[in-house]
Amino acid sequence: MGLLNWNSGQHFDHAGACACTQCGKPTPLRAHSGEPAHKVCAEDWNERNPNAPRHEHEGRDLGTGRFHSDPPRKRRKNGAS
């Protein structure tokens, strides 16, 4: 799967850190489901679970259903996002 794209602000919880569901260390990061997880822990989980249900967007594989990337942004004609 490779690296996740978690650029959206929804992946950061300004209220504070919670224990990562994978390693147990504090993290302010959240998966799409709101589950506390470091991005690298989510990427590791994806690699260890290649047969987990997939999340797709317009035919693109964005990762597992549990930990997946943000959908790609639409680009304007002049190349700006």
Stockholm file with secondary structure:
# STOCKHOLM 1.0

chainA/1-81         MGLLNWNSGQHFDHAGACACTQCGKPTPLRAHSGEPAHKVCAEDWNERNPNAPRHEHEGRDLGTGRFHSDPPRKRRKNGAS
#=GR chainA/1-81 SS CCCCCCCSGGGBCTTCCEECTTTCSEESBBCTTSCBCCHHHHHHHHHHCTTSCEEEETTEEEEESSSBCCCCCCCCTTSCC
#=GC SS_cons        CCCCCCCSGGGBCTTCCEECTTTCSEESBBCTTSCBCCHHHHHHHHHHCTTSCEEEETTEEEEESSSBCCCCCCCCTTSCC
//
